[in-house]
């Protein structure tokens, strides 16, 4: 078969993305389908219908993860899996997660069109609660599948209204009977929008993803004493904000010497009592450190701890708490090579990337040989209603996925 035939139906993929985007559509053209809401149920029903129409057999596990299988000639072989998620941020876009699921669907549709039988089965996966917008932790379905989280932890998680994952799975009819994980998978491939600006800026249609940044998340609490802004001379104050602001400025330089993969972000800032004429007595802020090298990430952590120790002064205390740690991820070299080969066969420009965001593939890579394919999102904008992507680049990424999966699953002559 020539390369020209090893391609998906780009128009059908785009139409599927636009049809799914109608479920939970927002005024600015994005999506709101929080995990296990009625909108999430409607999205699941729509995509499940498409999977059944493609001749796939569906299973749902105890956490609501959906697996749709296209049979291979040898049913005893472990499946080649691809997928992502269809839950979104409250003001999410049409492509984050959705593209990975529907690109995998398009792969099996195209195999059907071409009457291609594979040696190994192919599974399309839809993972529950990747975003973590309604229920924490993030990447919940793949996390339990990979053994990073326990099923009990996930089912007992509650949203701000006190509703549990277990109850909501039952309510929307997706509390499945299958065990979560526990069966072999030959390889996992995930296609995704980059969610950053590199591919779009460099005008490249696809990226070969070799891994993902590790991260440390922290809460920092600076405590002084609130007092009246007028009668309190500056030397007598225990101003938590003065110390916190100086500390934040120094923290934001921690990745300067750790480029190109170093990241540092202060994303949340909260003052108490947050009143115009009161000196702040407490400031809480968050820190997010990331790098692709575990040793460098540890150095950044040590530098942060040193800054915290130096910043404490008389009458001011500073508490640093680690909220989450995730080691850098390095995807399986053999599967990354299959993606590279597919890019080469399709005549596309090679560009390798490290994912700065977490994906289901990150957890799954701990138990399954895994690789990812990135496509651009316009302006690098994601987790935003205006998130957008070009049809031809979505098609190019799906073509890479198609070729890599077919090479993995083995085409029957």
Backbone torsions as a table, in degrees:
resi	resn	phi	psi	omega
1	UNK	NA	135.3	-178.9
2	UNK	-83.6	162.7	-179.4
3	UNK	-58.3	-32.7	-177.2
4	UNK	-63.2	-24.9	179.1
5	UNK	-87.9	-19.6	-179.2
6	UNK	-84.8	61.5	-178.8
7	UNK	-142.3	152.1	-179.5
8	UNK	-88.8	176.6	176.6
9	UNK	-91.4	97.6	-175.1
10	UNK	-62.1	-37.9	179.1
11	UNK	-64.9	-39.1	179.2
12	UNK	-67.9	-40.9	176.8
13	UNK	-60.1	-47.1	-179.9
14	UNK	-61.4	-43.1	-178.8
15	UNK	-64.5	-38.1	177.3
16	UNK	-62.8	-42.3	177.3
17	UNK	-61.5	-42.4	-179.4
18	UNK	-70.2	-35.3	177.6
19	UNK	-67.2	-42.9	177.3
20	UNK	-65.1	-33.8	-179.5
21	UNK	-64.8	-18.5	176.8
22	UNK	-71.1	-19.8	-179.2
23	UNK	-86.2	111.8	-176.5
24	UNK	77.7	26.9	-178.5
25	UNK	-64.3	143.7	178.3
26	UNK	-109.0	166.8	-174.1
27	UNK	-61.8	-32.0	-176.6
28	UNK	-92.6	13.1	175.3
29	UNK	92.7	10.0	179.7
30	UNK	-102.3	-153.2	-177.3
31	UNK	-140.4	145.5	169.4
32	UNK	-131.2	97.6	174.6
33	UNK	-130.6	76.6	179.3
34	UNK	-65.0	150.0	-174.6
35	UNK	-56.2	131.5	172.6
36	UNK	66.3	20.4	170.5
37	UNK	-87.6	175.9	176.8
38	UNK	-61.3	-34.6	178.5
39	UNK	-67.1	-39.8	176.6
40	UNK	-63.5	-41.8	177.4
41	UNK	-59.1	-45.5	-179.1
42	UNK	-62.7	-39.9	177.0
43	UNK	-64.4	-42.0	177.3
44	UNK	-60.6	-43.9	-178.3
45	UNK	-64.0	-41.1	-179.7
46	UNK	-63.1	-51.4	-177.0
47	UNK	-68.5	-37.8	177.6
48	UNK	-60.4	-37.4	176.9
49	UNK	-63.0	-41.8	177.2
50	UNK	-63.7	-40.0	179.8
51	UNK	-64.2	-42.4	177.7
52	UNK	-65.3	-40.1	179.2
53	UNK	-61.8	-27.3	178.4
54	UNK	-83.2	3.8	176.1
55	UNK	87.3	13.9	-178.1
56	UNK	-87.7	151.3	177.3
57	UNK	-99.6	126.5	-173.2
58	UNK	-100.0	143.8	172.0
59	UNK	-132.7	148.5	177.0
60	UNK	-128.6	129.2	-178.5
61	UNK	-92.5	-177.7	-172.3
62	UNK	-68.4	-11.7	176.1
63	UNK	-107.1	9.0	178.2
64	UNK	83.3	3.7	172.4
65	UNK	-63.4	135.4	-178.0
66	UNK	-107.7	133.2	177.3
67	UNK	-127.6	125.3	-179.2
68	UNK	-118.0	122.9	-172.9
69	UNK	-108.8	131.3	166.4
70	UNK	-99.0	120.5	-173.9
71	UNK	-63.4	145.6	170.9
72	UNK	-105.1	171.1	179.9
73	UNK	-63.0	-34.7	180.0
74	UNK	-109.5	97.8	-176.5
75	UNK	-68.5	-13.1	179.9
76	UNK	-81.9	-12.5	178.3
77	UNK	-76.3	145.5	174.3
78	UNK	-66.0	147.4	-175.9
79	UNK	-75.2	157.0	164.9
80	UNK	-92.7	125.7	-171.2
81	UNK	-114.0	145.5	172.7
82	UNK	-147.7	150.4	178.6
83	UNK	166.1	-162.0	178.7
84	UNK	-175.9	-135.7	-176.6
85	UNK	-136.8	160.3	175.4
86	UNK	-122.1	2.5	170.7
87	UNK	-76.2	154.7	-173.8
88	UNK	-129.7	172.2	167.4
89	UNK	-71.4	164.5	177.7
90	UNK	-58.3	-36.2	173.6
91	UNK	-122.5	63.6	-175.7
92	UNK	-91.9	-179.5	-178.2
93	UNK	-107.3	-176.2	-174.5
94	UNK	-89.3	-6.1	-168.8
95	UNK	-121.3	-29.1	-179.2
96	UNK	-58.0	114.4	-179.1
97	UNK	82.3	-51.9	-177.5
98	UNK	-56.1	-39.5	-179.3
99	UNK	-60.8	-42.4	-178.8
100	UNK	-63.3	-39.6	178.3
101	UNK	-68.3	-47.3	-173.9
102	UNK	-78.0	-25.0	171.4
103	UNK	-66.4	-40.2	176.7
104	UNK	-65.0	-41.3	175.3
105	UNK	-59.8	-42.4	-179.0
106	UNK	-66.0	-32.2	175.3
107	UNK	-59.1	-48.5	-177.8
108	UNK	-71.9	-32.9	174.7
109	UNK	-61.3	-41.4	-177.2
110	UNK	-72.1	-35.9	173.6
111	UNK	-58.8	-40.6	176.9
112	UNK	-64.1	-44.8	180.0
113	UNK	-55.9	-42.1	-174.4
114	UNK	-90.4	1.6	179.3
115	UNK	54.9	43.3	179.7
116	UNK	-95.7	126.5	173.2
117	UNK	-98.7	139.1	176.6
118	UNK	-106.4	153.8	178.7
119	UNK	-68.0	-47.7	179.7
120	UNK	-96.1	152.8	173.8
121	UNK	-65.1	161.3	174.4
122	UNK	-122.4	130.1	177.0
123	UNK	-111.0	133.8	169.0
124	UNK	-102.7	125.7	-175.3
125	UNK	-112.3	139.4	170.0
126	UNK	-120.6	112.6	-174.2
127	UNK	-90.8	140.0	-178.8
128	UNK	-78.0	135.9	169.5
129	UNK	50.1	57.7	173.8
130	UNK	-72.0	-39.1	-171.7
131	UNK	-70.1	-34.1	-177.6
132	UNK	71.9	18.2	-178.6
133	UNK	-73.8	-37.6	-179.8
134	UNK	-97.4	-41.8	-179.2
135	UNK	-122.6	135.8	176.7
136	UNK	-106.8	138.0	16.0
137	UNK	-89.6	167.7	176.4
138	UNK	-71.3	166.8	177.0
139	UNK	49.3	45.4	-170.6
140	UNK	-68.0	-50.5	-176.0
141	UNK	-62.2	-46.0	178.9
142	UNK	-71.6	-29.8	178.9
143	UNK	-64.9	-41.5	177.4
144	UNK	-71.4	-41.0	178.3
145	UNK	-56.3	-39.3	-177.0
146	UNK	-86.7	-3.8	179.5
147	UNK	81.4	11.0	177.6
148	UNK	-77.1	-35.4	176.6
149	UNK	-118.4	155.7	175.0
150	UNK	-90.2	153.9	176.9
151	UNK	-60.8	-37.8	179.7
152	UNK	-62.8	-43.9	177.3
153	UNK	-56.3	-45.8	-176.4
154	UNK	-67.6	-48.0	-176.7
155	UNK	-65.2	-29.2	-178.4
156	UNK	-86.6	-8.3	178.5
157	UNK	-61.6	142.6	-176.7
158	UNK	-126.7	150.1	176.6
159	UNK	-87.1	-175.7	-176.5
160	UNK	-65.6	-21.1	177.6
161	UNK	-88.7	0.0	178.9
162	UNK	87.4	5.7	-179.4
163	UNK	-82.5	136.5	-176.1
164	UNK	-92.1	158.4	174.5
165	UNK	-59.5	-43.1	-179.3
166	UNK	-58.7	-47.5	-178.5
167	UNK	-65.7	-39.8	-177.5
168	UNK	-72.8	-33.7	173.2
169	UNK	-60.5	-43.0	178.0
170	UNK	-64.6	-42.0	-175.5
171	UNK	-62.9	-40.7	-177.1
172	UNK	-92.2	0.9	174.7
173	UNK	82.0	26.0	-179.3
174	UNK	-122.8	29.1	170.3
175	UNK	-88.1	89.1	-173.5
176	UNK	-75.4	172.4	-177.9
177	UNK	-102.1	-12.4	-180.0
178	UNK	-71.5	143.0	172.1
179	UNK	-64.5	154.0	179.8
180	UNK	-87.2	111.7	-179.7
181	UNK	76.7	-159.7	176.5
182	UNK	85.6	7.8	175.2
183	UNK	-129.2	150.7	-174.6
184	UNK	-73.6	144.5	174.7
185	UNK	-128.9	130.5	-175.5
186	UNK	-67.9	-44.0	-178.9
187	UNK	-162.3	154.6	177.4
188	UNK	-127.1	127.6	176.8
189	UNK	-120.8	133.1	179.3
190	UNK	-129.1	124.4	173.6
191	UNK	-95.8	141.7	-174.1
192	UNK	-157.6	151.9	168.3
193	UNK	-68.6	149.9	-174.9
194	UNK	-64.0	-36.2	-175.0
195	UNK	67.6	16.8	176.4
196	UNK	-146.2	179.2	-168.0
197	UNK	-96.3	-2.1	-167.7
198	UNK	-64.9	-55.8	-176.3
199	UNK	-62.7	-42.0	-179.0
200	UNK	-65.7	-42.4	179.8
201	UNK	-64.7	-37.8	-177.6
202	UNK	-90.4	4.2	175.8
203	UNK	56.5	47.0	179.4
204	UNK	-114.8	139.2	-174.2
205	UNK	-80.3	-25.3	-177.0
206	UNK	-144.9	159.9	173.7
207	UNK	-134.0	141.9	175.4
208	UNK	-92.7	117.3	-173.8
209	UNK	-94.5	121.0	-176.3
210	UNK	-97.1	-11.5	-179.9
211	UNK	171.6	-166.5	-178.3
212	UNK	-140.2	147.9	179.8
213	UNK	-63.4	141.9	168.3
214	UNK	-80.0	162.8	-177.8
215	UNK	-146.2	152.9	166.7
216	UNK	-123.0	130.5	173.3
217	UNK	-113.0	136.9	-177.4
218	UNK	-131.9	153.0	162.4
219	UNK	-109.6	134.8	176.5
220	UNK	-121.1	129.6	177.8
221	UNK	-122.7	118.2	176.2
222	UNK	-103.1	122.1	-175.3
223	UNK	-120.2	123.8	173.5
224	UNK	-124.2	-122.2	177.0
225	UNK	-153.3	126.8	176.7
226	UNK	-74.1	148.0	178.1
227	UNK	-157.8	167.4	-178.3
228	UNK	-65.3	131.6	-174.7
229	UNK	-68.0	-30.0	-176.3
230	UNK	-78.7	-56.8	-174.1
231	UNK	-76.4	-4.7	-172.3
232	UNK	-102.2	105.3	177.8
233	UNK	-62.0	151.4	-175.0
234	UNK	-55.6	-44.6	-176.9
235	UNK	-64.9	-19.1	-176.2
236	UNK	-93.2	-5.0	-173.7
237	UNK	-82.3	151.2	169.3
238	UNK	-115.1	72.1	-169.3
239	UNK	-84.2	106.3	-178.3
240	UNK	-64.6	-34.9	-178.1
241	UNK	-69.7	-37.4	179.5
242	UNK	-60.1	-43.9	178.9
243	UNK	-69.6	-44.2	-177.6
244	UNK	-62.8	-42.3	-177.2
245	UNK	-66.8	-39.4	176.6
246	UNK	-64.8	-41.1	-179.8
247	UNK	-65.0	-42.8	-179.5
248	UNK	-61.9	-42.3	178.8
249	UNK	-58.5	-37.6	179.7
250	UNK	-75.5	-38.5	178.8
251	UNK	-60.0	-38.6	-175.8
252	UNK	-70.7	-1.4	174.4
253	UNK	-101.1	-0.5	-171.3
254	UNK	-63.1	-26.9	-178.2
255	UNK	-97.8	1.9	-175.3
256	UNK	-56.9	-37.8	-177.8
257	UNK	-97.4	13.6	-175.4
258	UNK	-122.4	37.1	-178.3
259	UNK	-90.4	152.7	14.1
260	UNK	-93.2	-3.8	-171.2
261	UNK	-98.1	-6.1	-179.7
262	UNK	-73.2	139.8	178.0
263	UNK	-138.1	139.2	170.9
264	UNK	-141.3	132.4	-177.4
265	UNK	-140.6	134.3	166.5
266	UNK	-107.2	104.8	-169.3
267	UNK	-101.0	-24.7	179.6
268	UNK	-125.8	142.8	178.6
269	UNK	-144.5	126.4	-177.3
270	UNK	-136.9	128.6	179.8
271	UNK	-112.7	148.9	175.2
272	UNK	-129.5	132.1	6.1
273	UNK	-89.9	5.7	176.2
274	UNK	60.7	49.8	-179.3
275	UNK	-122.7	143.5	-172.5
276	UNK	-56.7	-40.2	-173.6
277	UNK	-112.2	30.7	176.2
278	UNK	-126.4	128.9	174.2
279	UNK	-65.8	127.8	-176.9
280	UNK	-61.1	131.8	178.6
281	UNK	-96.9	-18.0	179.2
282	UNK	-149.8	137.3	175.7
283	UNK	-130.4	128.1	174.8
284	UNK	-115.2	134.8	174.5
285	UNK	-144.3	163.4	-179.6
286	UNK	-110.1	154.5	175.3
287	UNK	-130.7	137.3	178.4
288	UNK	-126.0	112.7	176.8
289	UNK	-109.5	138.4	179.3
290	UNK	-142.9	147.2	172.8
291	UNK	-164.4	158.8	-179.9
292	UNK	-85.1	-14.9	-177.5
293	UNK	-110.6	123.2	-174.9
294	UNK	-63.2	-37.2	180.0
295	UNK	-65.8	-40.9	178.4
296	UNK	-67.7	-39.2	177.8
297	UNK	-60.8	-39.9	177.1
298	UNK	-65.5	-38.7	176.6
299	UNK	-61.9	-40.7	177.9
300	UNK	-64.5	-39.4	176.9
301	UNK	-61.9	-45.3	-179.3
302	UNK	-64.1	-37.5	178.1
303	UNK	-65.6	-38.4	176.9
304	UNK	-62.9	-45.9	179.9
305	UNK	-60.6	-38.1	178.6
306	UNK	-65.7	-41.6	177.4
307	UNK	-61.5	-41.2	179.4
308	UNK	-61.8	-45.8	-179.0
309	UNK	-62.7	-38.7	-178.7
310	UNK	-71.7	-28.7	-171.6
311	UNK	-79.8	-22.7	-179.2
312	UNK	-64.6	133.9	-179.8
313	UNK	-129.2	176.2	179.0
314	UNK	-58.8	125.0	178.8
315	UNK	84.6	-0.7	179.3
316	UNK	-125.5	125.9	175.4
317	UNK	-112.4	150.0	-179.5
318	UNK	-132.2	127.5	179.3
319	UNK	-114.3	129.1	178.3
320	UNK	-115.1	123.8	179.6
321	UNK	-124.4	132.9	174.8
322	UNK	-83.5	121.6	-178.0
323	UNK	-92.0	-39.3	-178.2
324	UNK	-156.6	144.5	173.1
325	UNK	-128.3	140.6	173.8
326	UNK	-143.2	121.7	-179.6
327	UNK	-67.8	153.8	174.0
328	UNK	-56.6	145.9	-179.7
329	UNK	-106.0	134.6	175.1
330	UNK	-122.0	112.8	-176.8
331	UNK	-69.1	158.3	-176.8
332	UNK	-59.1	127.2	-174.0
333	UNK	-63.8	-36.6	-179.8
334	UNK	-65.6	-39.6	180.0
335	UNK	-75.1	-35.5	174.1
336	UNK	-61.7	-38.4	177.8
337	UNK	-62.8	-36.8	178.0
338	UNK	-64.9	-37.0	176.1
339	UNK	-67.1	-44.7	177.8
340	UNK	-56.6	-44.6	-178.0
341	UNK	-64.3	-40.0	178.5
342	UNK	-63.7	-41.7	177.1
343	UNK	-60.1	-44.7	179.8
344	UNK	-63.8	-45.8	-178.1
345	UNK	-62.3	-31.7	-179.1
346	UNK	-85.2	0.1	176.8
347	UNK	73.2	26.4	-179.2
348	UNK	-96.2	157.9	-179.9
349	UNK	-75.6	134.1	178.7
350	UNK	-76.9	131.0	171.8
351	UNK	-146.8	119.5	-178.4
352	UNK	-99.0	143.1	-175.1
353	UNK	-137.2	153.9	166.6
354	UNK	-104.1	131.2	178.1
355	UNK	-73.5	129.3	176.4
356	UNK	-86.3	-15.2	-178.8
357	UNK	-107.2	161.1	173.2
358	UNK	-82.2	147.7	177.5
359	UNK	-142.3	163.8	175.4
360	UNK	-54.8	-34.4	179.8
361	UNK	-57.9	-29.5	-178.6
362	UNK	-63.5	-49.6	177.8
363	UNK	-68.1	-42.3	-176.8
364	UNK	-64.4	-28.1	-179.1
365	UNK	-64.5	-15.3	179.3
366	UNK	-74.0	-20.9	-178.1
367	UNK	-127.6	-11.7	-176.8
368	UNK	-131.8	136.2	171.5
369	UNK	-59.2	123.1	-165.8
370	UNK	-132.5	149.8	170.5
371	UNK	-148.1	159.6	178.5
372	UNK	-129.1	156.4	176.1
373	UNK	-126.2	128.3	177.1
374	UNK	-105.5	146.4	167.3
375	UNK	-124.8	158.2	-177.0
376	UNK	-69.1	151.2	161.8
377	UNK	-116.8	139.2	-169.2
378	UNK	-62.6	124.9	-178.9
379	UNK	73.3	3.6	-176.9
380	UNK	71.6	15.0	-173.4
381	UNK	-90.8	128.5	176.5
382	UNK	-146.7	173.1	-172.3
383	UNK	52.5	45.1	-174.3
384	UNK	-155.8	142.9	-178.6
385	UNK	-61.5	-25.1	-179.0
386	UNK	-89.8	4.9	174.7
387	UNK	-48.0	132.7	-174.9
388	UNK	-147.0	160.1	178.6
389	UNK	-150.2	157.4	-177.7
390	UNK	-93.4	134.9	-178.0
391	UNK	-54.8	-40.6	-177.2
392	UNK	-67.7	-31.9	179.2
393	UNK	-78.0	-35.6	172.8
394	UNK	-61.2	-40.1	178.3
395	UNK	-65.3	-41.9	-179.9
396	UNK	-61.3	-44.1	179.0
397	UNK	-64.4	-39.0	178.1
398	UNK	-68.1	-32.4	175.2
399	UNK	-65.0	-39.8	175.3
400	UNK	-62.2	-45.8	178.2
401	UNK	-58.2	-45.9	-179.0
402	UNK	-57.9	-49.4	-178.4
403	UNK	-65.3	-42.8	-179.3
404	UNK	-65.1	-42.9	-179.3
405	UNK	-68.2	-38.5	179.3
406	UNK	-66.2	-39.5	176.3
407	UNK	-63.6	-36.2	-179.5
408	UNK	-72.6	-44.9	-174.8
409	UNK	-78.3	-23.1	178.0
410	UNK	82.4	113.1	178.9
411	UNK	-80.5	130.7	177.6
412	UNK	-80.5	125.9	-176.7
413	UNK	-64.9	NA	NA
